[in-house]
Amino acid sequence: MWSSTGSHHGSSKVPVVAPEPQWYKVPGPESSTGLTCKGCRCCSPTKDLPPETQSKQTVPMNLNLSSRFRLFKRKPSIEESQETSQGGVDQDSKGRIIYGDYLQLDKITTAQVLQSELQGNKIHDEHLFIVTHQAYELWFKQILFEIDSVREIFISGHVRDERNMLKVNTRIHRIVMIFRLLVDQFAVLETMTALDFFDFRKYLIRASGFESLQFRLLENKIGVQDNLRVPYNRRHYKDYIKEDDTETLLQTEQEPTLLKLVEEWLERTPGLEVDGFNFWERLEINIFDGLNVEEKKIEKMRDSEEKANLMVELVKQREHFMSLFDEKRHDHLVSKGERRMSYKALQGALMIYFYREEPRFQVPFQLLTSLMDMDTLMTKWRYNHVCMVHRMIGSKAGTGGSSGYHYLRSTVSDRYKVFVDLFNLATFLVPRHWVPKLNPSIHTFMYMAECCDSSYCSSEDSD
């Protein structure tokens, strides 16, 4: 900052020197513009002034200075930094809850009871075994918390306000990220060798991971079908759950699953209405017209092995798409467990896939993708579990008396995939020019989301 003294003709501009403790001077090259570096004026005393005053506050050329300097802000000393870092207010005396009490760490960190130690033969790696499984159970609890919140949004009808779909998508994605963590967590447990596990395995008696209540609740709430489960030693899985927890388990079998709720949501996909866009009928016409065009192209080819192969492939495609548009065949596949969703829900999912670039279908498409990611990661988790068990005990029976590795391997299949229909949608993808074109009114409709302010704002789960 600069100030002027004296009359207009005899005025001179005197620099206002900043307090010495705030600045230090470093000799620099002379410049014709005064206290600047390389003429860029980036450190000029007038750089922070308004544009209209900068021209008036010029730096005089005849300053009586023995040399030119560059000015830099003084760095705080170590003592000043330490003083600043300790400048907070100690609120321990103000009755606030402290970290350990808030997280109940006294309960968590004392919950590792080594059975080997109780037997007078403490085995080091048993501690890792316990902590890892406790961590799994804590994450299962968080997944259940997220699934329950998503199910509540669907059950309460708040999902009809499409603004809530972002909340649903975010929480499903969170579950996906947790499962990624759980899959990777096996690497920590695998730092324990088979011999290390053998040292304390006898102390586990008949305790088995199959008895995990939370994992069974998770399977039920997502939508693993009871009739597709692999029997455990020829007995139902509920027989291995504590009697006190049986009621909780049975309740989840009566509640709407995430699969069922997503199915009902897909059935309401805009554009499926027969008296509206009628997507399904238009798609059927376009696909079979396209197949007829392909057939004519093949017929014009010269007789050859390639022509015969193409014709055989075309017949297979025609039969394949005929099954897609046959509702009775679909219901038969559902009864066999090969498909999970209703016929109309399948239509809605396929429509979202074909028009996923339309604004109204972008978030729904992301949700379907996240549901497949969740299914994939659950399968990976089962597979990693199988590999770890095989590494630790070979083909021996499990600690709970099961067939161990062989039983777990049987669970890594599509029988335990909940959203298998979404994976199979890729089977029915067709060239883009076969997809029904959106007329102007429908195209505009695809830009407009359905909103219901009363539903959106009255949600108790809006935070």
C-alpha positions as CSV (number, residue, x, y, z in Angstrom):
1,M,0.0,0.0,0.0
2,W,1.3,3.4,-0.9
3,S,0.4,7.0,0.3
4,S,1.1,10.5,-1.3
5,T,2.4,13.6,0.6
6,G,2.8,17.3,-0.3
7,S,1.3,19.4,-3.1
8,H,0.3,18.2,-6.5
9,H,3.5,19.4,-8.1
10,G,5.8,18.5,-5.3
11,S,4.2,15.4,-4.3
12,S,6.2,12.2,-3.7
13,K,5.0,8.8,-2.9
14,V,6.4,7.1,0.1
15,P,6.1,3.4,0.7
16,V,4.4,2.3,3.8
17,V,6.8,-0.2,5.3
18,A,5.1,-3.3,6.7
19,P,6.1,-4.3,10.3
20,E,9.4,-6.1,10.2
21,P,8.1,-9.2,12.1
22,Q,5.7,-9.8,9.1
23,W,8.2,-9.7,6.3
24,Y,11.8,-10.5,5.4
25,K,13.8,-9.1,2.4
26,V,15.7,-11.1,-0.1
27,P,17.9,-9.3,-2.6
28,G,16.7,-9.6,-6.2
29,P,17.4,-8.3,-9.6
30,E,16.6,-4.7,-10.4
31,S,13.5,-3.9,-12.4
32,S,12.3,-0.8,-14.2
33,T,8.9,-1.1,-12.6
34,G,9.9,-1.0,-9.0
35,L,9.4,-3.7,-6.4
36,T,8.4,-6.5,-8.9
37,C,10.0,-9.6,-10.1
38,K,10.7,-10.1,-13.8
39,G,8.3,-7.3,-14.7
40,C,5.2,-9.6,-14.1
41,R,3.9,-7.3,-11.3
42,C,2.7,-10.5,-9.4
43,C,4.2,-9.2,-6.2
44,S,3.6,-5.5,-6.9
45,P,2.3,-3.6,-3.9
46,T,-0.6,-2.4,-6.1
47,K,-1.7,-5.8,-7.4
48,D,-4.5,-6.1,-4.9
49,L,-5.9,-2.6,-5.5
50,P,-9.0,-2.1,-7.7
51,P,-8.2,-1.6,-11.5
52,E,-9.3,2.0,-11.5
53,T,-6.8,2.9,-8.8
54,Q,-3.9,0.8,-9.9
55,S,-2.9,3.3,-12.6
56,K,-2.9,6.1,-10.1
57,Q,-0.8,4.2,-7.6
58,T,2.2,3.8,-9.8
59,V,5.5,2.9,-8.3
60,P,8.0,5.8,-8.6
61,M,11.1,5.3,-10.6
62,N,13.3,7.5,-8.5
63,L,13.1,5.7,-5.2
64,N,16.2,6.4,-3.1
65,L,16.9,2.8,-2.4
66,S,20.4,1.4,-2.4
67,S,19.2,-1.8,-4.0
68,R,16.1,-3.5,-5.1
69,F,14.4,-6.2,-3.0
70,R,11.7,-8.8,-3.4
71,L,9.2,-9.1,-0.5
72,F,8.0,-12.5,0.8
73,K,5.7,-13.4,3.5
74,R,7.6,-14.6,6.5
75,K,7.2,-18.3,7.3
76,P,6.0,-19.0,10.9
77,S,8.5,-20.4,13.2
78,I,8.3,-23.9,14.7
79,E,7.3,-22.5,18.0
80,E,4.5,-20.5,16.5
81,S,3.2,-23.5,14.6
82,Q,3.2,-25.6,17.7
83,E,1.4,-22.8,19.6
84,T,-1.3,-22.6,16.8
85,S,-1.8,-26.4,16.8
86,Q,-2.5,-26.3,20.5
87,G,-5.0,-23.4,20.2
88,G,-8.1,-25.6,20.5
89,V,-10.4,-25.7,23.4
90,D,-10.3,-28.8,25.7
91,Q,-14.0,-29.8,26.0
92,D,-13.4,-33.0,28.0
93,S,-14.7,-31.1,31.1
94,K,-17.9,-30.0,29.3
95,G,-19.6,-33.4,29.5
96,R,-19.3,-34.4,25.9
97,I,-19.2,-38.1,25.0
98,I,-15.7,-39.3,24.3
99,Y,-14.4,-41.4,21.4
100,G,-14.1,-44.7,23.3
101,D,-17.5,-44.4,24.9
102,Y,-19.2,-43.5,21.7
103,L,-17.8,-46.5,19.9
104,Q,-18.2,-48.8,22.9
105,L,-14.6,-49.9,22.4
106,D,-14.4,-51.5,25.8
107,K,-16.9,-54.1,24.6
108,I,-15.4,-54.5,21.1
109,T,-11.8,-54.8,22.1
110,T,-12.5,-57.2,25.0
111,A,-14.6,-59.6,22.9
112,Q,-11.7,-61.7,21.7
113,V,-11.8,-64.7,24.0
114,L,-9.3,-67.3,22.8
115,Q,-10.5,-70.8,23.5
116,S,-6.9,-72.1,23.3
117,E,-5.9,-69.7,26.1
118,L,-8.8,-70.9,28.2
119,Q,-7.5,-74.4,27.8
120,G,-4.0,-73.3,28.9
121,N,-2.4,-73.5,25.5
122,K,-2.7,-70.0,23.9
123,I,-2.3,-70.1,20.1
124,H,-1.3,-66.8,18.6
125,D,-3.2,-67.0,15.3
126,E,-6.5,-67.7,17.0
127,H,-6.7,-64.0,17.8
128,L,-6.5,-63.2,14.0
129,F,-9.2,-65.8,13.3
130,I,-11.6,-64.3,15.8
131,V,-11.0,-60.6,14.9
132,T,-11.5,-61.4,11.1
133,H,-14.8,-63.1,11.7
134,Q,-16.0,-60.4,14.1
135,A,-15.2,-57.8,11.4
136,Y,-17.2,-59.8,8.9
137,E,-20.2,-59.9,11.2
138,L,-19.9,-56.1,11.8
139,W,-20.0,-55.5,8.1
140,F,-22.9,-57.9,7.7
141,K,-24.8,-55.8,10.2
142,Q,-24.1,-52.6,8.1
143,I,-25.3,-54.4,5.0
144,L,-28.5,-55.4,6.7
145,F,-29.0,-51.9,7.9
146,E,-28.6,-50.6,4.3
147,I,-30.9,-53.3,2.8
148,D,-33.6,-52.6,5.4
149,S,-33.5,-48.9,4.5
150,V,-33.8,-49.6,0.8
151,R,-36.6,-52.1,1.4
152,E,-38.5,-49.5,3.5
153,I,-38.3,-46.9,0.6
154,F,-39.8,-49.5,-1.7
155,I,-42.4,-50.8,0.7
156,S,-43.6,-47.3,1.8
157,G,-44.2,-46.3,-1.8
158,H,-41.6,-43.5,-1.7
159,V,-39.9,-45.0,-4.7
160,R,-42.8,-43.8,-6.8
161,D,-41.2,-40.4,-6.4
162,E,-38.2,-40.9,-8.8
163,R,-36.1,-38.5,-6.8
164,N,-35.8,-41.2,-4.2
165,M,-34.1,-43.5,-6.7
166,L,-30.8,-41.7,-6.2
167,K,-30.9,-42.6,-2.5
168,V,-31.7,-46.2,-3.3
169,N,-28.9,-46.3,-5.8
170,T,-26.4,-44.8,-3.4
171,R,-27.2,-47.3,-0.6
172,I,-27.0,-50.3,-3.0
173,H,-23.7,-49.0,-4.2
174,R,-22.5,-48.8,-0.6
175,I,-23.4,-52.4,-0.1
176,V,-21.4,-53.2,-3.3
177,M,-18.3,-51.4,-1.9
178,I,-18.6,-53.3,1.5
179,F,-18.7,-56.6,-0.3
180,R,-15.6,-55.6,-2.3
181,L,-13.9,-55.1,1.1
182,L,-15.2,-58.4,2.4
183,V,-13.9,-60.3,-0.6
184,D,-10.4,-58.7,-0.2
185,Q,-10.4,-59.4,3.6
186,F,-9.8,-63.1,2.9
187,A,-6.2,-62.1,2.0
188,V,-5.6,-61.2,5.6
189,L,-6.9,-64.5,7.0
190,E,-4.8,-66.4,4.5
191,T,-1.7,-65.1,6.1
192,M,-2.4,-67.9,8.5
193,T,-1.1,-71.2,7.3
194,A,-3.0,-74.5,7.4
195,L,-0.8,-75.8,10.2
196,D,-1.4,-72.6,12.2
197,F,-5.1,-73.2,11.9
198,F,-4.7,-76.9,12.8
199,D,-3.1,-75.9,16.1
200,F,-6.3,-74.4,17.4
201,R,-9.0,-76.0,15.2
202,K,-9.7,-78.6,17.9
203,Y,-10.8,-75.9,20.3
204,L,-13.6,-74.7,18.0
205,I,-15.5,-77.9,18.8
206,R,-18.6,-77.8,16.5
207,A,-18.7,-74.0,15.9
208,S,-19.3,-73.3,12.2
209,G,-19.6,-70.3,10.0
210,F,-22.8,-71.9,8.7
211,E,-24.4,-70.8,12.0
212,S,-24.0,-67.2,11.1
213,L,-27.5,-65.7,11.7
214,Q,-26.7,-62.4,10.0
215,F,-25.6,-64.0,6.8
216,R,-28.8,-66.1,6.6
217,L,-30.8,-62.9,7.3
218,L,-28.9,-61.2,4.5
219,E,-29.6,-64.0,2.0
220,N,-33.3,-64.0,2.9
221,K,-33.7,-60.2,2.7
222,I,-32.0,-60.0,-0.7
223,G,-34.1,-62.9,-2.0
224,V,-32.3,-66.3,-2.0
225,Q,-35.1,-68.8,-2.6
226,D,-35.6,-71.4,0.0
227,N,-36.3,-74.2,-2.5
228,L,-33.0,-73.5,-4.3
229,R,-30.8,-73.9,-1.2
230,V,-28.4,-76.8,-1.0
231,P,-29.2,-79.0,2.1
232,Y,-26.6,-78.9,4.8
233,N,-26.0,-82.5,5.9
234,R,-29.4,-83.3,4.4
235,R,-31.1,-80.9,6.9
236,H,-32.6,-77.5,6.5
237,Y,-30.4,-74.5,7.3
238,K,-32.8,-73.4,10.0
239,D,-32.1,-76.5,12.0
240,Y,-28.6,-75.1,12.7
241,I,-29.8,-71.7,14.0
242,K,-30.2,-71.1,17.8
243,E,-33.8,-71.5,18.9
244,D,-33.9,-67.9,20.2
245,D,-33.1,-66.7,16.7
246,T,-35.5,-68.9,14.8
247,E,-38.4,-66.4,15.1
248,T,-36.2,-63.6,13.6
249,L,-35.2,-65.9,10.8
250,L,-38.8,-66.9,10.0
251,Q,-39.8,-63.2,10.0
252,T,-37.4,-62.5,7.1
253,E,-39.0,-65.3,5.1
254,Q,-42.4,-63.6,5.4
255,E,-41.2,-60.1,4.5
256,P,-41.0,-58.8,1.0
257,T,-37.5,-59.4,-0.4
258,L,-35.4,-56.9,-2.2
259,L,-35.9,-59.1,-5.3
260,K,-39.7,-58.9,-5.0
261,L,-39.7,-55.2,-4.5
262,V,-37.4,-54.6,-7.5
263,E,-39.7,-56.8,-9.5
264,E,-42.8,-54.8,-8.6
265,W,-40.9,-51.6,-9.4
266,L,-39.8,-52.9,-12.9
267,E,-43.4,-53.9,-13.7
268,R,-44.3,-50.2,-13.5
269,T,-41.6,-49.1,-16.0
270,P,-43.1,-46.3,-18.1
271,G,-43.5,-47.3,-21.7
272,L,-44.8,-50.8,-21.2
273,E,-48.5,-49.7,-21.3
274,V,-50.4,-51.4,-24.1
275,D,-52.4,-48.3,-24.7
276,G,-49.2,-46.2,-24.6
277,F,-45.9,-46.8,-26.2
278,N,-46.4,-50.5,-26.0
279,F,-42.7,-51.3,-26.1
280,W,-43.0,-55.1,-25.9
281,E,-45.2,-55.5,-29.0
282,R,-43.1,-53.1,-31.0
283,L,-39.9,-54.9,-30.0
284,E,-41.4,-58.3,-31.1
285,I,-42.4,-56.9,-34.5
286,N,-39.0,-55.3,-35.1
287,I,-37.0,-58.4,-34.0
288,F,-38.8,-60.9,-36.3
289,D,-38.8,-58.4,-39.2
290,G,-35.1,-58.1,-38.7
291,L,-34.7,-61.9,-38.6
292,N,-36.7,-62.2,-41.9
293,V,-34.4,-59.7,-43.5
294,E,-31.4,-61.7,-42.4
295,E,-32.9,-64.9,-43.7
296,K,-33.4,-63.3,-47.2
297,K,-29.8,-62.2,-47.2
298,I,-28.6,-65.7,-46.4
299,E,-30.9,-67.2,-49.1
300,K,-29.2,-65.1,-51.8
301,M,-25.8,-66.5,-50.9
302,R,-24.4,-69.3,-53.0
303,D,-24.8,-72.8,-51.6
304,S,-21.8,-73.4,-49.3
305,E,-20.9,-74.6,-45.8
306,E,-21.0,-71.0,-44.6
307,K,-24.5,-70.5,-45.9
308,A,-25.7,-73.7,-44.1
309,N,-24.1,-72.7,-40.9
310,L,-25.6,-69.2,-41.0
311,M,-29.1,-70.7,-41.7
312,V,-28.7,-73.1,-38.7
313,E,-27.7,-70.2,-36.5
314,L,-30.6,-68.1,-37.7
315,V,-33.1,-70.9,-36.8
316,K,-31.6,-71.0,-33.3
317,Q,-32.0,-67.2,-32.9
318,R,-35.6,-67.4,-34.1
319,E,-36.4,-70.1,-31.5
320,H,-34.5,-68.2,-28.9
321,F,-36.5,-65.0,-29.4
322,M,-39.8,-67.0,-29.6
323,S,-39.1,-68.2,-26.1
324,L,-38.6,-64.5,-25.0
325,F,-42.0,-63.5,-26.2
326,D,-43.8,-66.7,-24.9
327,E,-45.2,-65.9,-21.5
328,K,-46.1,-69.5,-20.7
329,R,-42.6,-70.6,-21.4
330,H,-41.3,-67.9,-19.1
331,D,-43.6,-69.0,-16.3
332,H,-42.4,-72.6,-16.8
333,L,-38.8,-71.4,-16.4
334,V,-39.7,-69.5,-13.2
335,S,-41.3,-72.7,-11.8
336,K,-38.0,-74.5,-12.5
337,G,-36.0,-71.8,-10.8
338,E,-34.2,-70.8,-14.0
339,R,-35.8,-67.4,-13.9
340,R,-36.7,-65.3,-10.9
341,M,-38.7,-62.3,-12.1
342,S,-42.2,-62.0,-13.5
343,Y,-42.7,-61.7,-17.2
344,K,-43.6,-58.0,-17.0
345,A,-40.6,-57.2,-14.8
346,L,-38.4,-58.8,-17.4
347,Q,-39.9,-56.5,-20.0
348,G,-39.3,-53.5,-17.9
349,A,-35.6,-54.5,-17.3
350,L,-35.0,-55.0,-21.0
351,M,-36.6,-51.7,-21.8
352,I,-34.3,-49.9,-19.3
353,Y,-31.4,-51.7,-21.0
354,F,-32.3,-50.6,-24.5
355,Y,-33.1,-47.0,-23.5
356,R,-30.5,-46.5,-20.8
357,E,-29.2,-43.3,-22.3
358,E,-32.5,-41.6,-21.9
359,P,-32.4,-39.3,-18.9
360,R,-35.3,-41.0,-17.1
361,F,-33.7,-44.4,-17.4
362,Q,-30.1,-43.5,-16.5
363,V,-30.4,-43.9,-12.7
364,P,-32.6,-47.1,-13.0
365,F,-29.9,-48.6,-15.3
366,Q,-27.3,-47.8,-12.7
367,L,-29.4,-49.5,-10.1
368,L,-29.7,-52.7,-12.2
369,T,-26.0,-52.6,-12.7
370,S,-25.3,-52.3,-9.0
371,L,-27.7,-55.2,-8.2
372,M,-25.6,-57.4,-10.6
373,D,-22.4,-56.2,-9.0
374,M,-23.8,-57.1,-5.6
375,D,-24.7,-60.6,-6.8
376,T,-21.3,-61.0,-8.4
377,L,-19.5,-60.0,-5.3
378,M,-21.6,-62.4,-3.1
379,T,-20.6,-65.2,-5.5
380,K,-16.9,-64.1,-5.3
381,W,-17.2,-64.1,-1.5
382,R,-18.5,-67.6,-1.5
383,Y,-15.8,-68.7,-3.9
384,N,-13.0,-67.1,-1.8
385,H,-14.5,-68.8,1.2
386,V,-14.4,-72.2,-0.6
387,C,-10.8,-71.6,-1.6
388,M,-9.7,-70.6,1.9
389,V,-11.5,-73.6,3.5
390,H,-9.9,-76.0,0.9
391,R,-6.5,-74.5,1.7
392,M,-6.9,-74.8,5.5
393,I,-8.6,-78.2,5.9
394,G,-8.4,-79.9,2.5
395,S,-11.3,-82.2,2.0
396,K,-11.9,-82.9,5.7
397,A,-15.3,-82.4,7.3
398,G,-16.0,-78.8,8.5
399,T,-15.9,-77.9,12.2
400,G,-19.7,-78.1,12.2
401,G,-19.6,-81.6,10.9
402,S,-20.5,-80.7,7.3
403,S,-18.8,-82.0,4.3
404,G,-16.7,-78.8,4.4
405,Y,-15.2,-77.9,1.1
406,H,-17.6,-80.0,-1.0
407,Y,-20.7,-78.4,0.6
408,L,-19.3,-74.9,0.2
409,R,-18.4,-75.5,-3.4
410,S,-22.0,-76.5,-4.2
411,T,-23.2,-73.1,-3.1
412,V,-21.1,-71.3,-5.7
413,S,-23.7,-71.5,-8.4
414,D,-26.6,-69.7,-10.0
415,R,-28.9,-71.3,-7.5
416,Y,-27.7,-68.6,-5.0
417,K,-27.8,-65.8,-7.5
418,V,-30.7,-63.6,-6.8
419,F,-30.7,-61.3,-9.8
420,V,-29.7,-63.9,-12.4
421,D,-32.4,-62.6,-14.8
422,L,-30.5,-59.3,-15.1
423,F,-27.4,-61.2,-16.1
424,N,-29.4,-63.1,-18.8
425,L,-30.7,-59.9,-20.4
426,A,-27.5,-59.7,-22.5
427,T,-28.8,-62.9,-24.2
428,F,-31.6,-60.9,-25.7
429,L,-29.7,-57.8,-26.9
430,V,-30.3,-56.9,-30.6
431,P,-28.8,-54.5,-33.1
432,R,-29.7,-50.9,-32.2
433,H,-31.7,-50.3,-35.4
434,W,-34.0,-53.1,-34.3
435,V,-34.9,-51.2,-31.1
436,P,-38.3,-49.4,-31.5
437,K,-37.8,-45.7,-32.2
438,L,-39.2,-43.2,-29.7
439,N,-41.8,-40.9,-31.2
440,P,-41.6,-37.2,-30.2
441,S,-44.2,-37.4,-27.4
442,I,-42.6,-40.5,-25.9
443,H,-39.1,-39.0,-26.3
444,T,-40.2,-36.0,-24.3
445,F,-41.8,-38.2,-21.7
446,M,-38.4,-39.9,-21.2
447,Y,-37.0,-36.6,-20.1
448,M,-39.7,-36.1,-17.4
449,A,-39.4,-37.9,-14.0
450,E,-42.4,-38.7,-11.9
451,C,-42.3,-36.6,-8.7
452,C,-44.7,-36.6,-5.8
453,D,-43.7,-33.9,-3.3
454,S,-45.9,-35.3,-0.5
455,S,-44.3,-38.7,-0.8
456,Y,-40.8,-37.3,-1.1
457,C,-41.0,-34.9,1.8
458,S,-42.9,-37.2,4.2
459,S,-40.3,-39.9,4.1
460,E,-39.0,-40.6,7.5
461,D,-35.9,-42.0,5.9
462,S,-35.0,-38.8,4.0
463,D,-31.8,-38.1,5.9
